[in-house]
Amino acid sequence: MLSALLAGGLAIGVGTLAACGTSGQPPASTAQPPASTAQPPASTAQPLASTAQLTAAGRAADPLVGPTSATFVSASTGWLIGLKICSKPDCSALELRKTTDGGRHWFPVTAPPAPALSLHARPDSVSQLVFANTTDGWAFDPGLWATHDGGASWHLVDTHGLEVTSLAASAGHAVAVLSPCKPFTACGKFRVDTAAVGSDKWLAVPGTAGRGLATVTTSGKTGYLGILPGPGVGAPRLLAGPVSGRARWRPLQVPCRQDWGADGPALGAAPRGTLVLACGSEPGAGNQRKQAYLSANDGRTWRRLANPPTSGYLGQVAVTSAGTIFISGDRSDVYISRDGGRSWHTSASLDRADIGDGLAATMVTSTEGFVLQATVHLGQIWLTYNDGRTWQPVSTR
């Protein structure tokens, strides 16, 4: 779970594409805002601490050390969750921020009354965040907290002792991977549950229980489950089915061979059944062999793409409705392909910024998206408004 937190398992979410799911001075940029209500972020964020911006506890929000997870439900509205700076001995509490202008400014809102995930955290601690709409959202990993009033209040959902390790939401339902294992342990059992958005009644999804490390993502009415059985246990597996859980999830063809299952599979899903799958093998010394495949028919057949760069480890895949593919992860740059996977390149603005590694990129629309960095002391989120050609930093303090 620690590797998932630091290598693209930042649970970066965008409603239908959440996994999913997972960041200076601004670089010189020619990025223009798309034709939408969202505006490009200013080069520096405006101060957030003021008497009009108090948290529910009645105190000014502490500076946000760095976001651990972000989620958008539209081009304009999103939230992020992260750690805070404080002088008390126990500084594991969380802070929550919200934006209503596409990430240009962030303001404090009520966070779940839960500690941040750590080696000694309680079972109700969390590190990830997913919203399905402006009203319903969840903070999780390993606990599960829900809000049904836009984050004005949060309540703990009873998972009967199970840890929630992955969650995604779309088409009026949320799906979650639950495990009896404890954080930072290699247990390998899981099941998938689903709940209607707005409800706290979670039900098991037929055909999804198994062993291995599992991650769920969604696109429209379909959920996808990527399963890594473990070294020497078997090849990676993929399952797909309705997010409602009204039918048994079916296995999909997996083009990765068994010896390519050391890391992955990482899956990105776009509308109309377009999937991008990446697998990695032989990790070590900051380098890893990677393979990538594209399916235009919901996983029935796959086309081999050019191999992504070996630098860094595989963590997260995102694919937009326009066909742009993003691969990112621990010790990795953000690798981008705009030619259907025939070639890969990095972003010059991210390269010039030299913001380090451990990046996780997610797209909100066909042109807008964001990058989070695993290093939690920066307190920044990087945004793009032109399909990843340029990125701009915004402070979340």
C-alpha positions as CSV (number, residue, x, y, z in Angstrom):
1,M,0.0,0.0,0.0
2,L,2.9,2.3,0.7
3,S,4.2,1.9,-2.9
4,A,0.7,2.6,-4.2
5,L,0.6,5.8,-2.2
6,L,3.9,7.0,-3.6
7,A,3.8,5.6,-7.1
8,G,0.6,6.6,-8.8
9,G,-1.7,5.0,-6.3
10,L,-2.5,8.5,-5.2
11,A,-6.1,7.8,-6.1
12,I,-6.3,10.8,-8.3
13,G,-9.9,10.9,-9.4
14,V,-12.0,12.7,-12.0
15,G,-15.4,11.1,-11.5
16,T,-15.6,8.7,-14.4
17,L,-11.8,8.2,-14.7
18,A,-10.9,7.9,-11.0
19,A,-8.9,4.9,-10.1
20,C,-8.0,5.4,-10.5
21,G,-5.8,7.3,-8.2
22,T,-1.5,9.8,-6.3
23,S,3.2,18.0,-7.6
24,G,8.5,26.8,-7.7
25,Q,8.1,29.4,-9.8
26,P,5.8,28.8,-12.7
27,P,7.5,28.0,-16.0
28,A,7.1,30.2,-19.0
29,S,4.0,29.0,-20.6
30,T,1.8,29.8,-23.6
31,A,-1.1,27.6,-22.4
32,Q,-4.5,29.0,-23.1
33,P,-7.7,28.1,-21.3
34,P,-10.1,25.8,-23.1
35,A,-13.6,27.0,-24.0
36,S,-15.1,26.3,-20.6
37,T,-15.9,28.0,-17.3
38,A,-12.5,26.9,-15.9
39,Q,-9.7,29.6,-16.2
40,P,-6.0,28.9,-16.1
41,P,-4.4,29.2,-12.7
42,A,-2.5,32.3,-11.8
43,S,1.3,31.9,-11.5
44,T,0.9,32.1,-7.7
45,A,-2.1,31.3,-5.6
46,Q,-3.8,33.9,-3.5
47,P,-3.4,33.6,0.3
48,L,-6.0,31.4,1.9
49,A,-5.7,32.2,5.6
50,S,-8.2,34.9,6.5
51,T,-11.0,35.4,9.0
52,A,-13.5,34.5,6.4
53,Q,-11.8,31.1,5.7
54,L,-12.0,29.3,9.0
55,T,-12.4,25.6,9.3
56,A,-15.3,24.0,11.0
57,A,-13.2,23.8,14.2
58,G,-13.1,27.6,14.2
59,R,-9.4,28.1,13.5
60,A,-7.5,29.3,10.4
61,A,-6.4,26.4,8.2
62,D,-2.8,25.4,8.7
63,P,-0.6,25.4,5.6
64,L,-1.0,22.3,3.5
65,V,2.3,20.4,3.4
66,G,1.4,18.6,0.3
67,P,-1.6,16.9,-1.3
68,T,-1.8,13.1,-1.3
69,S,-4.9,12.9,-3.4
70,A,-7.1,15.0,-5.7
71,T,-10.4,14.6,-7.4
72,F,-12.4,16.7,-9.9
73,V,-16.0,16.3,-10.9
74,S,-15.9,18.9,-13.7
75,A,-13.4,21.2,-15.3
76,S,-14.1,23.8,-12.6
77,T,-14.8,21.9,-9.3
78,G,-12.4,19.7,-7.4
79,W,-11.0,18.8,-4.0
80,L,-7.6,17.7,-2.6
81,I,-6.6,16.2,0.6
82,G,-3.2,16.4,2.3
83,L,-1.1,16.8,5.4
84,K,-0.8,20.0,7.5
85,I,2.0,21.8,9.2
86,C,1.6,22.0,13.0
87,S,3.8,22.3,16.1
88,K,2.0,19.7,18.2
89,P,3.5,16.2,18.7
90,D,0.7,14.5,16.7
91,C,0.5,16.3,13.3
92,S,-1.1,13.5,11.4
93,A,-4.5,15.3,10.9
94,L,-5.7,16.0,7.4
95,E,-6.6,19.2,5.6
96,L,-9.1,19.5,2.8
97,R,-9.1,22.1,0.0
98,K,-11.7,22.9,-2.7
99,T,-11.5,24.8,-6.0
100,T,-14.4,26.1,-8.0
101,D,-12.3,27.8,-10.8
102,G,-10.4,24.9,-12.3
103,G,-7.6,24.9,-9.7
104,R,-6.7,28.6,-9.9
105,H,-7.5,29.1,-6.2
106,W,-8.1,26.6,-3.3
107,F,-9.9,27.3,-0.1
108,P,-10.2,25.2,3.1
109,V,-13.3,23.1,3.7
110,T,-14.2,20.6,6.4
111,A,-12.0,17.5,6.4
112,P,-12.9,14.1,7.7
113,P,-12.1,13.8,11.4
114,A,-9.5,11.1,10.7
115,P,-5.8,10.8,11.0
116,A,-3.5,10.6,8.0
117,L,-2.3,7.2,6.9
118,S,1.0,6.3,8.5
119,L,2.8,3.2,9.8
120,H,1.1,3.6,13.2
121,A,-2.2,5.0,12.0
122,R,-5.6,3.9,13.3
123,P,-7.9,1.7,11.0
124,D,-10.0,4.8,10.3
125,S,-7.1,6.8,8.8
126,V,-7.2,7.9,5.2
127,S,-5.0,9.1,2.4
128,Q,-7.2,9.1,-0.7
129,L,-10.2,11.1,-2.0
130,V,-12.8,10.6,-4.6
131,F,-16.0,12.7,-5.3
132,A,-18.7,11.5,-7.7
133,N,-20.4,14.8,-7.9
134,T,-20.6,18.1,-6.0
135,T,-22.5,16.3,-3.1
136,D,-21.2,12.8,-2.7
137,G,-17.6,11.9,-1.9
138,W,-15.4,9.4,0.0
139,A,-12.1,9.6,1.9
140,F,-10.4,6.2,2.1
141,D,-7.3,4.0,2.5
142,P,-7.5,2.2,4.7
143,G,-10.7,3.6,6.4
144,L,-13.8,4.8,4.6
145,W,-15.5,8.1,5.3
146,A,-18.4,9.5,3.3
147,T,-20.1,12.8,2.8
148,H,-23.4,13.4,1.1
149,D,-23.6,17.1,1.6
150,G,-20.7,18.3,-0.4
151,G,-18.2,17.9,2.5
152,A,-20.0,19.9,5.1
153,S,-20.0,16.8,7.3
154,W,-18.4,13.4,7.1
155,H,-19.2,10.1,8.8
156,L,-17.3,6.8,9.1
157,V,-18.7,3.9,7.1
158,D,-18.7,0.5,8.7
159,T,-16.6,-1.9,6.5
160,H,-16.7,-4.7,9.1
161,G,-13.0,-4.6,9.7
162,L,-12.0,-4.5,6.0
163,E,-9.5,-2.0,4.6
164,V,-10.5,0.0,1.5
165,T,-7.5,0.1,-0.8
166,S,-9.0,1.5,-4.1
167,L,-12.2,3.3,-5.0
168,A,-13.7,4.9,-8.1
169,A,-17.1,6.3,-9.0
170,S,-19.2,6.9,-12.2
171,A,-22.7,6.5,-13.6
172,G,-24.3,6.9,-10.2
173,H,-22.3,4.2,-8.4
174,A,-19.1,3.8,-6.4
175,V,-17.0,0.7,-6.5
176,A,-14.3,-0.2,-3.9
177,V,-11.7,-2.8,-3.3
178,L,-11.8,-4.2,0.2
179,S,-9.2,-6.3,1.9
180,P,-8.9,-8.1,5.3
181,C,-5.2,-7.1,5.3
182,K,-3.7,-4.4,7.3
183,P,-1.9,-1.4,5.8
184,F,1.7,-2.0,4.6
185,T,1.3,-5.7,4.6
186,A,1.5,-8.2,1.7
187,C,-1.7,-10.2,2.4
188,G,-3.3,-10.5,-1.1
189,K,-7.0,-11.1,-0.5
190,F,-9.7,-8.8,-1.8
191,R,-13.3,-8.3,-2.9
192,V,-15.1,-5.6,-4.7
193,D,-18.2,-3.9,-3.3
194,T,-20.6,-1.3,-4.9
195,A,-22.9,1.3,-3.6
196,A,-25.3,3.7,-5.2
197,V,-24.1,7.3,-5.0
198,G,-25.8,8.9,-2.0
199,S,-26.1,5.6,-0.1
200,D,-23.9,3.9,2.5
201,K,-25.2,0.4,1.7
202,W,-22.3,-1.5,0.1
203,L,-22.9,-4.9,-1.6
204,A,-20.5,-7.4,-3.0
205,V,-20.0,-7.5,-6.7
206,P,-20.4,-11.0,-8.2
207,G,-17.2,-12.6,-9.6
208,T,-14.7,-10.1,-8.1
209,A,-13.3,-11.8,-5.0
210,G,-9.8,-13.2,-5.3
211,R,-6.2,-13.0,-4.3
212,G,-3.6,-10.4,-5.2
213,L,-3.2,-6.7,-5.3
214,A,-6.3,-5.2,-7.0
215,T,-7.0,-1.7,-8.3
216,V,-10.4,-0.5,-9.6
217,T,-11.2,2.1,-12.2
218,T,-14.4,3.1,-14.0
219,S,-15.6,4.6,-17.3
220,G,-19.3,5.3,-17.6
221,K,-21.3,2.3,-16.5
222,T,-18.4,-0.1,-16.7
223,G,-15.9,-0.9,-13.9
224,Y,-12.5,-2.5,-14.5
225,L,-10.4,-4.4,-12.0
226,G,-6.7,-4.9,-12.5
227,I,-5.2,-7.7,-10.5
228,L,-1.5,-8.5,-9.8
229,P,-1.4,-12.0,-8.3
230,G,2.1,-11.7,-7.0
231,P,5.6,-12.9,-8.1
232,G,5.6,-16.4,-9.4
233,V,1.8,-16.8,-8.7
234,G,0.5,-16.1,-12.2
235,A,-0.1,-13.5,-14.9
236,P,-1.9,-10.2,-14.4
237,R,-5.7,-10.4,-14.7
238,L,-8.4,-8.0,-15.8
239,L,-12.1,-8.1,-14.9
240,A,-14.9,-5.8,-16.2
241,G,-18.5,-5.4,-15.4
242,P,-21.3,-3.0,-14.6
243,V,-20.6,-0.6,-11.8
244,S,-24.1,-1.3,-10.4
245,G,-23.0,-4.9,-9.6
246,R,-26.1,-6.3,-11.2
247,A,-24.2,-8.8,-13.3
248,R,-21.1,-10.9,-12.7
249,W,-17.8,-9.2,-13.8
250,R,-16.1,-11.1,-16.7
251,P,-12.4,-11.7,-17.4
252,L,-10.8,-9.7,-20.2
253,Q,-7.9,-10.8,-22.3
254,V,-4.5,-9.7,-20.9
255,P,-1.7,-9.2,-23.4
256,C,1.0,-9.1,-20.8
257,R,2.9,-12.4,-20.3
258,Q,3.4,-13.9,-16.9
259,D,6.9,-12.6,-16.6
260,W,5.6,-9.1,-17.3
261,G,3.6,-9.1,-14.1
262,A,6.2,-7.8,-11.7
263,D,4.5,-4.4,-11.6
264,G,1.0,-3.7,-12.9
265,P,-1.3,-4.0,-14.6
266,A,-2.0,-0.2,-14.7
267,L,-5.1,0.6,-16.7
268,G,-6.5,3.8,-18.1
269,A,-10.1,3.9,-19.4
270,A,-11.7,6.4,-21.7
271,P,-15.3,6.6,-23.0
272,R,-16.6,4.2,-25.6
273,G,-14.5,1.2,-24.5
274,T,-11.0,2.6,-25.2
275,L,-8.5,1.1,-22.7
276,V,-4.7,1.5,-22.3
277,L,-2.9,-1.2,-20.3
278,A,0.7,-1.0,-19.1
279,C,2.8,-3.7,-17.5
280,G,6.3,-3.6,-16.0
281,S,9.0,-6.1,-15.1
282,E,12.4,-6.3,-13.5
283,P,12.3,-3.1,-11.4
284,G,15.6,-1.9,-10.0
285,A,17.9,1.1,-9.7
286,G,15.2,3.4,-10.9
287,N,14.6,1.7,-14.2
288,Q,12.0,-0.8,-15.4
289,R,11.1,-2.5,-18.6
290,K,7.6,-1.5,-19.6
291,Q,5.0,-2.6,-22.2
292,A,1.8,-0.8,-23.3
293,Y,-1.2,-1.9,-25.2
294,L,-4.4,-0.3,-26.5
295,S,-7.9,-1.7,-27.0
296,A,-10.6,0.1,-28.9
297,N,-13.2,-2.6,-28.1
298,D,-13.4,-2.8,-24.3
299,G,-10.5,-5.3,-24.0
300,R,-11.6,-7.9,-26.6
301,T,-8.4,-7.3,-28.6
302,W,-5.3,-5.4,-28.0
303,R,-2.7,-3.5,-30.1
304,R,0.9,-3.3,-28.9
305,L,2.2,0.3,-28.5
306,A,5.8,1.5,-28.5
307,N,7.5,0.7,-25.2
308,P,7.4,3.6,-22.7
309,P,10.8,4.8,-21.4
310,T,12.5,2.5,-18.9
311,S,13.2,5.4,-16.5
312,G,11.1,5.2,-13.3
313,Y,8.5,2.7,-12.2
314,L,5.0,2.1,-13.6
315,G,2.3,3.6,-11.4
316,Q,-0.7,5.1,-13.3
317,V,-2.1,5.3,-16.8
318,A,-4.6,7.9,-18.0
319,V,-6.2,8.2,-21.5
320,T,-8.4,11.0,-22.7
321,S,-11.4,11.0,-25.0
322,A,-9.1,12.7,-27.6
323,G,-6.7,9.7,-27.4
324,T,-3.8,11.3,-25.5
325,I,-2.1,8.8,-23.2
326,F,-0.2,9.6,-20.0
327,I,2.0,7.1,-18.0
328,S,3.5,8.1,-14.7
329,G,4.8,6.6,-11.5
330,D,7.4,6.4,-8.8
331,R,10.9,7.8,-9.8
332,S,9.2,8.6,-13.1
333,D,8.5,11.6,-15.4
334,V,5.1,12.0,-17.0
335,Y,5.4,10.2,-20.3
336,I,2.9,11.4,-23.0
337,S,1.8,10.0,-26.3
338,R,-0.4,12.0,-28.7
339,D,0.0,9.7,-31.7
340,G,-1.8,6.6,-30.6
341,G,1.2,5.1,-28.7
342,R,3.7,5.2,-31.5
343,S,6.0,7.5,-29.6
344,W,6.5,8.9,-26.0
345,H,7.8,12.2,-24.8
346,T,7.9,14.4,-21.7
347,S,6.6,17.9,-21.1
348,A,9.2,20.6,-21.5
349,S,7.6,22.7,-18.7
350,L,7.8,19.9,-16.2
351,D,11.3,19.2,-17.3
352,R,12.4,22.8,-16.8
353,A,10.6,23.0,-13.4
354,D,12.7,20.0,-12.2
355,I,10.0,19.0,-9.7
356,G,11.5,15.6,-9.1
357,D,10.0,12.2,-9.5
358,G,7.1,10.2,-8.1
359,L,4.5,11.9,-10.3
360,A,0.9,10.8,-11.0
361,A,-1.0,12.5,-13.8
362,T,-4.7,12.4,-14.4
363,M,-6.9,14.2,-17.0
364,V,-10.2,15.8,-16.1
365,T,-11.3,16.6,-19.7
366,S,-9.8,15.9,-23.1
367,T,-7.5,19.0,-22.5
368,E,-7.4,19.7,-18.8
369,G,-5.7,17.7,-16.1
370,F,-3.3,17.7,-13.1
371,V,-0.1,16.2,-11.7
372,L,0.5,15.4,-8.1
373,Q,4.0,14.7,-6.7
374,A,4.6,12.0,-4.1
375,T,7.1,14.3,-2.2
376,V,4.7,15.8,0.3
377,H,6.7,18.9,1.3
378,L,6.0,21.0,-1.8
379,G,2.4,21.8,-1.3
380,Q,1.7,22.2,-5.0
381,I,-0.5,20.8,-7.8
382,W,0.5,21.2,-11.4
383,L,-2.3,21.8,-14.0
384,T,-2.6,21.7,-17.7
385,Y,-5.2,23.3,-19.9
386,N,-3.8,22.2,-23.3
387,D,-3.6,18.4,-23.2
388,G,-0.3,18.2,-21.3
389,R,1.8,20.4,-23.6
390,T,2.5,22.9,-20.8
391,W,1.9,22.7,-17.0
392,Q,1.5,25.4,-14.4
393,P,2.1,25.1,-10.7
394,V,-0.5,26.3,-8.2
395,S,0.1,26.5,-4.4
396,T,-2.4,24.7,-2.2
397,R,-1.5,26.5,1.0
